[in-house]
C-alpha cells in the first residue's frame, strides 16, 4: 500500500491503494513514519508525497473508525512527522483530498494539484471533532476564515478555488503532475541544503509563534560553511553551484 524509493537526493513516497481512494489505516501511516525516520539523517534534500488512482487520500480508514480504533491519533503523529521532516516535502496531489488527507497535504511544504481535483473535510457531518493540530495547521496555512469554511461549513472546494485559497501552490494537468513535482524537487535539491533546511525550521517556528532559539546558530553555521564559499564562487564565476551540505 505504501511504496517508497530514494533516487539521489530525492525521496518518493506513494500511497498505492487506489481501490480505497488511498484511505490510510494505522499500519500504512506507521509505514510512512518509518520511512521518514529512516531518511531523516541521510542526504535527502526533497521528498515527493503522491498517490495513485483518482484520489490522493481519502483520510483515515473508516473501517477502523467504525471499529472504534482511534487511527486519527496515528494520523496526527504522521502529519507532525511530515511537517517536521528536515527537508522540504512536496505533495503531488493526483486527485481528490478528503478528511484527514487534507491535513496530510497541509503538512507538506508545497502542494501541486491537478485540474478537476476536489477537497472536502466531512467530520462535522459525521459527528467527529477534527484533531486540533490539524485545525491549527489549516489556520496557519490558509487563514482562520478559510478554516471556518473548511471545518464549520464542511464546504467543498475544487479547481480555481483551491488555488485562490492558497491550498494549492501550483495547478497542472494530470499528465504533467509527476514531471512538475520532480522538477520542483530537483530545484530544491540544487540549493544549499543547510540553508534550505534551516529556513524551513524558521518558517515553521514563525508560523506557530514559537521561539526559534537555534536560529542564530544556524545562521552562523551557514555563513561558515563550504556551501557559502561555493555559492559565492559560483556567482563570481557565472556557473551553477555544486552544494555538498557542508
N, C-alpha and C positions, 0 to 999 in steps of 0.2 A: 504493500500500500504506500510506503514511503521509499522513494528512490533517492539516493544521494551519490554525488560524484564530485571529484575535485579535478579541475583542469587548469594547471598552472596556478596563478594567483586567484582564480575564481572558483567558488563552490556553487553547486546547484542542488537544490532540494525540490523534489517534485511530489506533489500529492497525487497518488495514482490509484484512485478508486472511483472512476467516473460513474459507475452504476449507482453509487450512493452520493453523487454530486460532491465527492471528496469530503463528506462528513467525517469528523475525526473522533475516533474512540480513544480511550485513555492510553492504550498501547501505542497507537500511532503518534500521539502527542509526545509520549515519553521517548519514542524513537527519534523524533526531530530534536528534542532537547539533548539527547545523547550525541547526535551528530554534531550539533553546535558546540557542545562541550569538548568533543574531540578535535574540533577545528580551532578552538579558542587560542591556543598557543602555537599555531602554525603560521605559515607565510601567506595565508589567505587575506586578500585585500578587499574583496567584494563577494557577496553571496546573492544568488538569484533564487527566489522562492516562487514557485509556479505550480500549476496543476494541469491535469489532463481532462478532456471532455468539455462539456458545456458550462461547467461551473468551476470557479476557483476553489471555493469552500463553502459548504452549507452549515458550518459551525460544528458544534459538538453532536455526537451521535444521539438521536432522540431515543434509540433503543436503550442506551444506558440511562438516559434521563428517566424514561418510563419505568426502569427497574430501580429507581431511587439512587443511582450512582451519581455522586457529585463530580462528574467529569469537568464541570466548569472550573473547579479548583485546579485541575491539571492544566486547563486552558490558560488560566491566569499565570501559572508558572511558565508555560510555553511562551506566552506573549512577552513576559518580562525577559526571558532568555533571548528572544529575537531582538527586542528593543535594546538590550544591554550588550549585545554581541559587539566586540570591539570594532569590527569593520562594518561599513555600510551594507544594509540589506535592501535589495530591490525586489518588490513584489511585482511579478509579471502576471497580471490578473487575466487569465484566459477566458473568464466568463463571470457569471453572477457571484456576488459575495453576500452571504446571508448570516444573520445571527452572530455567533462567536467568530465566524470567518471575517467579519468586519474588524473586530479587534485585532485579529492576526494580521490583516492587511495594514491597519493603522500602526502596528508595532514596527513595521518596516520603515526605512528612511525615505524610500521613494516608491511610488505606485504608478505603474504603467498599465492602463486598461485597454480593452478592445471596444470598438464601437458596438452598440447594442447590448452591452452588459447592464445588469441591474444590481442595486444594493438595497437591502431591506433587513431591518432588525426587529424581530417579532415578539420579544419577551412580554411586552405589555398586553399583547393579545393572547398570551399563554399563561398569564398569572405568574410570571417569573421576574425576579429582580436581577437585572444585569449586574455583573461584577463592578463595584465602584472603580476599580483600577482601569477597567475598560471604558467606563464613562469619563474618567479623568483624561484618558488618552484621547478620546474623541473631543473633549473640550479643548485640550492643548493643541490638537491638530486642526480642528475645524471651527472652533469657537463655541461659546455657550449656546447661542441661539440655534445654530445648526444642530448641536447635540440635542436640544429640546425637540426639534423636528424629527430627528432620528429615533429617539427613545420615547418621548411622550406622545407623539402623534403616530409613531410606527409608520412614518411616511416612506413611500417607495421612491427611489431615485434612479435615473438612468441617463445614459448618453451625456448631453451637454451639461445637465445639472450636476453630474458627478465631477466634471471638470471645473465648472463655475464655483462649486462649493469648496474646492481645494482638496477633495478626496483623491482625485487623480492629478498627478503632475504632468502626465503625458497620456494622450489617447491616440490609438493607432488601429489600423485594420488588423483583423485576426491573423492574417498571414504574415504580418510584419512584426508581431509581438516579440517573438524569441530573438530575432535579429536586433531589434531595438534594445531589448533588455541586455543582450550580450554586448552591444556597442557601449551602452552606459556603464556596464560593469568594467569593460576594458578601459574606458576613460578614467574611472576611479582608480583602477589598478595601475594606471600610468602616472598617478600623482604620488607625492611623498606620503607613505603610509603613516608615519608617526604624526605628521601634521593633520592628515585627514582624520585619523582615529582620535587624536587629542581634541580636535574641534568638534567631533561628534559628541564627546563627553561634555564639552562646554554647552553645546546646543541643548542636550538633554537636561543638564543641570539648570540652565536658564529657563527652559520651558516648564520645569517642575518647581521653579522658585527655590531650588536647593542651593546650599553653599557649595561652591566649586573650589574646595580648599587646595586642590592639587594643580590648579590652572597655571600658577606662576612657575611651578617646577616643570610642567610640560612645555611651557614656552621656552624656558632656559635650555631644556634638553634639545628642542628643535633647533634653536639658534646655534648650539654647539655640535650639531650632527654633521655627518658626512653628506647627508642629503641636502642640507642647506648649502654647503660648499658646491655640490654638484648642480643644484638649481641655479646658483649664480653663474657658475661656469658655463652651463648650457645656454643661459640667456646671453651671456657675453659672446659666446661662440656661435650663436644663432643655430642651435641644434636642439633636438629633443633630449630632455634629461633622462638619465637612467638611475632610478632611485632604488636603493637597496634596503631601506628601512633601518639604516644605522647612522 
